[in-house]
Amino acid sequence: MTTQNTTGIIKVAVIGGGPAGLGAAIELNKLPFVDWNVYEQATAIREIGAGISIQPSTWRLLEVMGAAKNFHSKNIYRPRDNHAVQHRNGRTGELLYSHGQEGTPLDQLHARTQRSTLQQALLKEVDQSRVHVAHRLVKVERQLSGKLKLRFENGYSDEVDLVVGADGIRSVVRDYAFPEHRISYTGKTAYRVIVPEEAIAHLNIPDAITFWHGPDSWLYTCALGGGKYEITSMARELDKDADKVSWGQHAAIEDHTRHFKEFLPLVKDVVAFSNEIKQYAMFAGPRLDRIIAQDSVVLVGDASHPLSGAFGAGAGFALEDVYTLGQALKWAHENNLGIAAALGLVDKVRSPHYEKLYDILNEFGNTDSYIRSQNPPLSFDDAVAIIAKEIWSIRHHWIYDYDIQQVWKDAVEAEKSRNTVAGGSLLKGTQSLNNISIAAEAQSKL
Ligand SMILES: Cc1cc2nc3c(=O)[nH]c(=O)nc-3n(C[C@H](O)[C@H](O)[C@H](O)COP(=O)(O)OP(=O)(O)OC[C@H]3O[C@@H](n4cnc5c(N)ncnc54)[C@H](O)[C@@H]3O)c2cc1C
């Protein structure tokens, strides 16, 4: 084992102060045997300029983390009809599919809000004296002791037993643990802007969270609470030199409107509305077989699954990851197991989940290829009907109701029976976290 020290305390560095990093801080703080710090490259914990969905599964975890109470109802938006999302034909406005949320408790209904609102709600539950901003990780080095040395751009360094890579889609921790892994441009560009709600009131956009679909692009309209309104779109832009378009670069109105020429007047008015819109070339990467490495690195959030915002639930996935990590470290501690065992169980729980999500993305890709391979080409309406049926379908709604707490309980039960059947001891092959404490206690008595 590479993770012990003489104090019985595990030193953990969390890299990144996004939803994954802040969630990790909350969960690790519940473990008295963990000494944690968060390192964030930005000069402040903040999220600017975008909206985010909070799905029922995410609300449940925000409750577990104590952060759900920090949302004020005026700062979130829920449609009055309790439908999560409406999918419309962008040319005719016809409603193709609308997902009701029967059976979902009112306080867990899907909501939209600004990412800053989510960040602040999480941050309120974090011991901020352990959050170090303006600390950009630039290098990870393995020490002979087995510990990991972290070097930061500002000259600071730290040596830890466990690194939690919560540093987003361009993760430096992932580069260290899986140097072969690459992300690349998906061929799609997002355009996003948040405007004052009253500024677009005259357009009479339906009071709903709405996708306006076309064969190659969609527009997304919804309120975010707090008097703000989100306009987001996604368009196929295969010709883009994505490396030259930095994240959040200003876009000319024509860059955006050219994708919506065949859409109904309301959609055209919305896309032509703001000249403040920014563009985001979307990057993604293949699935990692494992999200842990070297018994001392675990990837969480976008660092572990560079999906580029697919499913609109990345913050929720991040919280599921860190909930699992916290539970696994606690489980290992209680069962006299080491960090390696804890990380092994995290991977056992989370990697198959991501495999399922990537499989769904492959299905989406197949549908897309089918639409594009038709000769003569499908009409706007026929293509959109297939997209609504195959991609935005009820089949995938389990993702938003995913109960990680139950999944975790089942995983622990499975481990118990596996060890009973094998007649094995949980202690086998790994030094225990409790043993470290016992050893430290004995040492302090000498
Ligand atoms: C267009 C788009 C739409 C989306 N819509 C939704 C949605 O509706 N709902 C939803 O749940 N999710 C959505 N997502 C996904 C969601 O934004 C991410 O999944 C979520 O933010 C992941 O959180 P994270 O903490 O893993 O990563 P991030 O939020 O990216 O946070 C990573 C943090 O690490 C810091 N960092 C990076 N490198 C370093 C370093 N070297 N040293 C120190 N710090 C570092 C960054 O500054 C950042 O603060 C969307 C994503 C995109 C791109």
PDBQT file of the ligand as one rigid body, heavy atoms in Angstrom, charges set to zero:
ROOT
HETATM    1  C1  LIG A 501     -22.909  23.331 -23.074  1.00  0.00    +0.000 C 
HETATM    2  C2  LIG A 501     -23.008  22.599 -21.775  1.00  0.00    +0.000 A 
HETATM    3  C3  LIG A 501     -24.236  22.494 -21.164  1.00  0.00    +0.000 A 
HETATM    4  C4  LIG A 501     -24.367  21.827 -19.958  1.00  0.00    +0.000 A 
HETATM    5  N1  LIG A 501     -25.576  21.779 -19.352  1.00  0.00    +0.000 NA
HETATM    6  C5  LIG A 501     -25.705  21.130 -18.185  1.00  0.00    +0.000 A 
HETATM    7  C6  LIG A 501     -26.929  21.061 -17.495  1.00  0.00    +0.000 A 
HETATM    8  O1  LIG A 501     -27.931  21.599 -17.922  1.00  0.00    +0.000 OA
HETATM    9  N2  LIG A 501     -26.992  20.363 -16.316  1.00  0.00    +0.000 N 
HETATM   10  C7  LIG A 501     -25.879  19.773 -15.769  1.00  0.00    +0.000 A 
HETATM   11  O2  LIG A 501     -25.964  19.157 -14.699  1.00  0.00    +0.000 OA
HETATM   12  N3  LIG A 501     -24.703  19.822 -16.408  1.00  0.00    +0.000 NA
HETATM   13  C8  LIG A 501     -24.593  20.488 -17.586  1.00  0.00    +0.000 A 
HETATM   14  N4  LIG A 501     -23.401  20.537 -18.195  1.00  0.00    +0.000 N 
HETATM   15  C9  LIG A 501     -22.273  19.823 -17.637  1.00  0.00    +0.000 C 
HETATM   16  C10 LIG A 501     -21.743  20.521 -16.405  1.00  0.00    +0.000 C 
HETATM   17  O3  LIG A 501     -21.434  21.852 -16.670  1.00  0.00    +0.000 OA
HETATM   18  C11 LIG A 501     -20.517  19.790 -16.002  1.00  0.00    +0.000 C 
HETATM   19  O4  LIG A 501     -20.744  18.409 -16.097  1.00  0.00    +0.000 OA
HETATM   20  C12 LIG A 501     -20.200  20.147 -14.562  1.00  0.00    +0.000 C 
HETATM   21  O5  LIG A 501     -19.850  21.494 -14.457  1.00  0.00    +0.000 OA
HETATM   22  C13 LIG A 501     -19.039  19.256 -14.119  1.00  0.00    +0.000 C 
HETATM   23  O6  LIG A 501     -18.503  19.729 -12.960  1.00  0.00    +0.000 OA
HETATM   24  P1  LIG A 501     -16.980  19.490 -12.643  1.00  0.00    +0.000 P 
HETATM   25  O7  LIG A 501     -16.798  20.049 -11.280  1.00  0.00    +0.000 OA
HETATM   26  O8  LIG A 501     -16.619  18.090 -12.929  1.00  0.00    +0.000 OA
HETATM   27  O9  LIG A 501     -16.193  20.339 -13.731  1.00  0.00    +0.000 OA
HETATM   28  P2  LIG A 501     -16.131  21.907 -13.949  1.00  0.00    +0.000 P 
HETATM   29  O10 LIG A 501     -17.430  22.549 -13.644  1.00  0.00    +0.000 OA
HETATM   30  O11 LIG A 501     -15.541  22.104 -15.291  1.00  0.00    +0.000 OA
HETATM   31  O12 LIG A 501     -15.098  22.395 -12.833  1.00  0.00    +0.000 OA
HETATM   32  C14 LIG A 501     -13.722  22.109 -12.924  1.00  0.00    +0.000 C 
HETATM   33  C15 LIG A 501     -12.983  23.090 -12.052  1.00  0.00    +0.000 C 
HETATM   34  O13 LIG A 501     -11.624  22.745 -12.040  1.00  0.00    +0.000 OA
HETATM   35  C16 LIG A 501     -10.846  23.906 -12.193  1.00  0.00    +0.000 C 
HETATM   36  N5  LIG A 501      -9.562  23.494 -12.779  1.00  0.00    +0.000 N 
HETATM   37  C17 LIG A 501      -9.346  23.025 -14.031  1.00  0.00    +0.000 A 
HETATM   38  N6  LIG A 501      -8.038  22.750 -14.212  1.00  0.00    +0.000 NA
HETATM   39  C18 LIG A 501      -7.419  23.024 -13.032  1.00  0.00    +0.000 A 
HETATM   40  C19 LIG A 501      -6.060  22.929 -12.585  1.00  0.00    +0.000 A 
HETATM   41  N7  LIG A 501      -5.094  22.500 -13.401  1.00  0.00    +0.000 N 
HETATM   42  N8  LIG A 501      -5.768  23.310 -11.322  1.00  0.00    +0.000 NA
HETATM   43  C20 LIG A 501      -6.745  23.751 -10.488  1.00  0.00    +0.000 A 
HETATM   44  N9  LIG A 501      -8.042  23.864 -10.855  1.00  0.00    +0.000 NA
HETATM   45  C21 LIG A 501      -8.380  23.498 -12.118  1.00  0.00    +0.000 A 
HETATM   46  C22 LIG A 501     -11.660  24.782 -13.114  1.00  0.00    +0.000 C 
HETATM   47  O14 LIG A 501     -11.293  26.141 -13.006  1.00  0.00    +0.000 OA
HETATM   48  C23 LIG A 501     -13.073  24.511 -12.597  1.00  0.00    +0.000 C 
HETATM   49  O15 LIG A 501     -13.426  25.381 -11.536  1.00  0.00    +0.000 OA
HETATM   50  C24 LIG A 501     -23.238  21.228 -19.380  1.00  0.00    +0.000 A 
HETATM   51  C25 LIG A 501     -21.983  21.328 -19.987  1.00  0.00    +0.000 A 
HETATM   52  C26 LIG A 501     -21.872  22.005 -21.174  1.00  0.00    +0.000 A 
HETATM   53  C27 LIG A 501     -20.505  22.097 -21.793  1.00  0.00    +0.000 C 
ENDROOT
TORSDOF 0
